[in-house]
Amino acid sequence: DDAELHYWTDHTGWMTGAGICSWVGIICHHQPGTDPKDNIRTYDDNNLVTHLRLPDNSIRGAMPGEVFYHLTEIRQIDLSDNSLTGSIN
């Protein structure tokens, strides 16, 4: 829920017009021919998410299952030290 974002410690880029790969805590496949260490702006705007890292970010409530359904290339999820409820199916 967008209304919950204001509770997050950092929600830079989330639910804005910015590509998902520029959102804080999101890492995507890197564009071929570029160095991942150079600059996050070299990432594709809406390519496949490989990492979701939002530890200790004051996230609360349930995570919709649809979020994880679309993460077909996910390699790491870190949502530790938040106040999440429910299960992931």
N, C-alpha and C positions, 0 to 999 in steps of 0.2 A: 504494500500500500504506500503510495507516494506520501501520504500524511505522516507516516512513521519515519521518513527520511530525516526530518528535523531533529530526531533524537540521536541519530548517528553521530559519532565523534567526527567522522570525515565522510562526506557523501559527494565529494567533488566530481562533477560530470554526470552523476546518476540522474536519469529521467530528464535529461536535457536534450537538445538537438545534437549534441556531440556523439560521435560514433562510440559504440559500446567499448571498444578497445582503448579509449582514452579515459574511461571511468576509473576512479581510484579502486584498487584491489583487483582489477581485471588485467590479465595478460593473455594476449592472443598469439597465434602463429605469426612469426616474423616474415616480412616481405622478403622474397628471394633476392639475393645480391646485396643485402644490407646487414650491418653488424648490429645484433640485438643490444649491444652495450652502448652504441652511439647515442641514441635518442629515442624515447618512447614514441615520438611523432612519426617515426618511420614504420610504425605498425599499420596494417590495413585498418580502415575505419570500422568495418563490421565483419572481420574475418572470424575464424573459429576460436573460441575461448579455450585456453589450455590451463589456466590457473585462476582460481577465485580465492583471493586472500584478503579477508576482512576480520582478522582476529582483534579482540578487545576493542570493538567499534560501537558498543552500546546498541547493537541490533537486538530487537526483542520481538517476541511473537513467533508465528509459524512461517516457514519458508514454503511458498507454493511449490508443489511437486513439478509444475510445468517448468520451473526454473532449471531443474536438474535434467529433465527430459530433453531439453534442447542443447545440453552441454555434451555433445557427442565426442568431442576431442579433449575433454577434461583430463588432466593429469594430477592435479592437486586441488583440494578444497580445504581451506583453513578458516573455519568460523568459530574457533575456540574463544573462550572467555567472553561470550555474548549471552544474552538471556533468551535463547531460542526455546520454543516449545513444539510439541508434536513429533511426528516421525517423518522420515523421508521414504517414500515408496517408489 
